[in-house]
Every structure is written in structure tokens, then in C-alpha cells.
Amino acid sequence: MKNLLIITMLAGAVSAAGCGDKKKANHNDADTTATKTNQQVDLPAPYETESTTKYSKVIGWPEGKTPVAPEGFTVTLFADSLRNPRNIYVAANGDIFISEANTEAKGVKKVGAKINGAAQSQNMDKSANDILLFRDTNGDGKYDVKTVFLSGLNQPYGIEIIGNWFYVANTDGVWRFPYKAGQTKMEVAGKMILDLPAGGYNNHWTRNLLASKDGKKLFISVGSGSNVAEHGMSNEIRRANILEINPDGSGERIYAAGLRNPVGMDWNPADGKLYTAVNERDKL
């Protein structure tokens, strides 16, 4: 796979002269040239005005109400009463895995969240730190089996299955568990195959996973340790990246860099390239 490719294009102006019977051109320069002017633009100094944030208040869906779908589609409730469901992974056999986790505000940050309204838009209490399994056994679009597949995790987000291995990306590392398709609970202990930087300024705690199509590589998205590197680049080592490793955790390399907080990842079915959704900087 190729890393990001930057192509620099140099544009040049080419003039062509008429040829043949040497007839005089029937136009003047005013028809083909434009006068460029530079105008002074006065912009406010950086941080002259405060960044504005308005938090929403979570009220939930009223009974019997759902999002409005495009024509030809319907929206039905599949599961509710979840605790901060953050990511969905659908296995090859149709099993649906959902990671439950949230930002854990502590001390002064928790008090500040209550004052500025952030606490009303999201759960900032103790994270559930588990992975749920849902299974629809009869194909009616409703689950018949629900289990806590894994618990005791540390802000899990990314989920991936490669062969007989089940991968989970905690905020501080990637774990691998022996897995058999169809099992409803993880009964054996896993192993951390890759530690990841976490803590500090940790609004960017999610770590997503994506396997290559041939299953020979695993990609991990890791958000930055700051907003705009205001704590120095030493705080950004192995962060603001998409990392690439072998399925056993070896061979780490930076696949893509300079991504403030990459979260969503998937393969473009048209060209096979990796795409990512990135949360860019705050306080613009």
C-alpha cells in the first residue's frame, strides 16, 4: 500500500503565434489580458474573539418516534437502554458487536462540564467499558440473543476479527483474544499486543481498528494528544496517526500522519484505498 502521495503541479503560461499566410491578428491585447489588483484585507488577530460552543441537551426519542428515512427505507428500533454505544462491528456470521464507553471527566474537568453544559449532552460518569453481542437468529430484524461479550476493558472502541482472533482497541492498547465464530462470550484471557499512548489531554481517547482485505495487516487510528500541538511535539509521539501492524502486533509503522483525530476508517470499494473521517481542530 502506498502512503499519502503529494503531487505538486506547476502551471505555466504558453503563448502561441499564428502561422500560415501571416495574416495580421484581428484583436488587441485588451481582449486577452486581465489586470490583477491586490486588495488589503483586514482580519481580526488570532483569538481576538472567543470560540463559541453550544451543547445540546439529550432527551431521547419519544415513544413510537424514529428518524425520518429517505423514500423506500424505514427505520425500526433494534436495541435501546444502552450505555454510550460508540462503535458497531458486524461479523461475517451476522453477529453484531457494540462497544460501550465514554469520556470520563474527573475533578475540575467534571465540575467545568456541569457549568458549561457539556454534562447534559453526554454521559461523563464511569464508562461501561464492555462489548455487547446481539444476534438475530430468525432474520426478522430484531435480536434474539444479547450478551455481555467482554467486560473490564479500558474505554474500548475499535473491534476487528481476523481468522480465529478477536481484536479490541482500548484507549491504551490493542488486545487480541482467541475466538471461535458463534461464541456468545469471551471465556479466555487476552493479550495486549500493542501499547498505545493515552492519558493527559485525552479528549481523543478512541482507537479504531480496520483489517486489510487480505487480513495480513491491522490499522489503528490514534488521535492527537492536544488541540494544535500546544503541549509540544514530544506529547504527540505515535499520536495523530494511523498505525499499521502485523496481526501479532509486530512490525509497527506509521501509515498516515498529521491527522488530528482520525476515528472512522473503511476501504473505498471503488479503488480499494483507505479512507478516514477526521475531527479537525477546535476553536476556529
N, C-alpha and C positions, 0 to 999 in steps of 0.2 A: 504494500500500500504506500501511496505517496503522501508525504507531508504536505502542508499547505504550500501551494505554488503561487508565487507572486510574479506577475508579468508586468514589466514596465513598458509602456507604449510611448514612443517618441513620435510626435506628429510634426511633419514638415510641410512647408508651403511650396508648391511646384507651379511654375507658370509655363504655359505652352504658347508658342508662337504659331501663327498661321503659315501655311505653305501652299504651294501650287502656283497660281498665277500672280502672286504677290499683290493682290488687291488690298487697298487700304482698309483697315478695320473701321466699321461704321458705328463706333461708340467712343465715349470718352472715359477717363479714369473715374469720374464721379459715379458711373453706373456699377462699378465693381469693387469699390473700396468703401470702408466704413471708418469713421473717426471714433477712436476709443478714448473715453474720458475716465479718469479716476475721481471718485467722489468720496470725501471724508465721511466715514460712518462713526458716530459716537455711540459706543456701547458702554453699559454700566460696568464698573470694576467688578471682578470676581467677588462673590459673597457680599455684595453691596445690599442685596435683598435676601431675606431668609427663604429657605426652601419650605414649601407648604405641604403638609401631609394631612389627609383627612381619612380616618379609619372608618370602616363600615361596622355596623352592628349586626351580628349574626342572630337571626331569628328562626331559621329553619324553614322547611317547606310546610305550608298549611296542609291539612288533611285533604287528600284527593288531588292536590295540585302537583304538576310536574313542569319541567322546562318545555317550552314550545319547540316542537321539532319541524324540520322542513317537510314540505308536502311529500307524502309517500312513506314517511317514517313515523314511528310512535316511540314514546318514552315511557318505560314502566319501571317501577321501583324494584330493584334487585336485592338490596340489603340496606338496613338502617341501624341506628344505635351504635355506630362505630366510633372509635376514639381517635380522631385525627388520622383518617386513612390518607396516606400520602402517595402511594405508588401501587400500581396494579401490574401483575405479571400473569400471563395466560400460558400454561404449559401445553405441550403438544397433545396431551390426552384430554385437554379441556379444563383441567383443574385451574381455579383462579386463586392466586395468592395476593394478599393485600398487606402491605407493611403499615403499621400504625406507629407514628412517632410525631413529636412536635418540638419546637424550640422551648427550652427550659430556662425561663428567666429567673434569676436569683438576686437576692439582696436589693441593691439600689436600682438595678435594671427592672426588677419586678415592680417596685414601687413606682418607678417612672412610667412603666407600661400602663399602670392603672390611672395615672394622672393624665397622660397624653391620649388615652383612648385605645391604645393597642390591645389591651387586655380584653376588650369587648369584641374584637374582631377575630380572635383566635384563642385557643386554649394554651395557656402558658404555665400550667401546672405540671406535675410529674408526667413524663412521657410514658405511653403504654409500652413501648419497646418490645413489640411482638410482631409475628406474622400470622395472619389468619388464612385458612384454606376454605374455599367454598366449592362445592361440587353439585352440578345439575345432572342427576342420574337418568332422568327421563326426557330431557330435551325440551321441557316446557318453558324454559327461560327463567326458572326460579330454582334456587338452590335447595337441595335436599339434605346436604351434609355441610356442617360448619364446625371446624375445629380450630383450636389454637395450635398451629403447626410448629411454631418456635417461639420461645419466650426468653426473658432475661437478656435481651440484646441491648445495644447501646445506640439509640437513635438510628435504627435501621431504615434504609431507603431502597437501594438497588437490590434486585433479585434476578438471578440467572440460573439456568440449568444447562449443563454441558455433559452429555452422556450420563454417567451414574454419579454425578456430583451436583450438589445444590449449593449455590453461592449466595452469600448475603453481604452487602456493604454496610457495615456500621459506620458511624461518623469517624471512628479512629482506626478502622482496618477492614480488610476483606477476609471473610471466613468461608471455609469450604467444609461441607458435610457429605458423607456417603448417602446416596439417595437411590430409591427404587420407585419408579413411576407407579402411582396409585396409593402410596402410603399416605396416611392421614395425619401423622405426627412424626416429628423427628425424635427418634429414640436414642441416638448415639451422639457422642460429643463431637464437635467440630474442631477445626484447627485454623488459627489465623495464619493466612499465607502471605499477607502483606499488611504492614502497619501504615497508617495514613496520618498526616498532621491534623490535629484538631485542637480545640480549646482557644483561649484568648478571645479576641474579637471573632465570635463564631456564629454570626448570623448565617453564614454559608456552611451549614453542617451537613447538608445532603450529599451523599456519594452514590451516584448511579452506576449501573453495570450494563454492558452490552457485549455479547459474544460475536466474534467474526462468523461469517456464514459457514466456514469450514470447521468451526469450533477450536481452532488452533491458537486463537488469541482472545484475550479478555480486556475490554476497555473500561476505565474507571474515570468518571468525572469528579473533579475536586475543585471546589470554589476557592476564591482568594481569602486571605486572612485579614482583609481590610476593605475599605471602600475604593480608595485610589492609591494604595501603597503608602498611606500616610504614616505607617509604622516602620517603614524601611523595607528594602527588598529582602533582608535577612529573614523577615517574617513571612515571605512568600515562597520559600523553598518547597518545591513539589506541590505548589498550590497554583490556582488559576490555570489548571492544565486538564487535559485528558491524557491519562497514563495508559500505557499498553503493557500487558504482562502475558506470560505463558499461563496455561490453566493451573499449573502448580505454584504460581506466584513468582517464578524466576523471570529473569530477562526484562526487568522493568526499563522502560524508556518513555520519554515524553513524546506523545503522538501529535498533540496540538497544544500550543501555549498562548498566553495573552488573553485568556477567556475568563473574565471576572468571576462569573458564577455559572458555569455550564451545568444544566440539570437534565433536560430531556435529550435523549440520544436515539437515533434509529438509522437504518440503512435506506437510502433512496432506491426504490425498486426499479427506477428507470436507468440509473447509471451506476448503482452499487456503491456510491460514496456515502461516507458517514456524515450525517447532519446533526447539529446540536442546537438546542434552544438555550440562549444565554441571558441571564439577568444582568444588565449593564448598570453603570454607576448611579448612585443616589445623588440627590441634591443638585440636579442640573438646573 
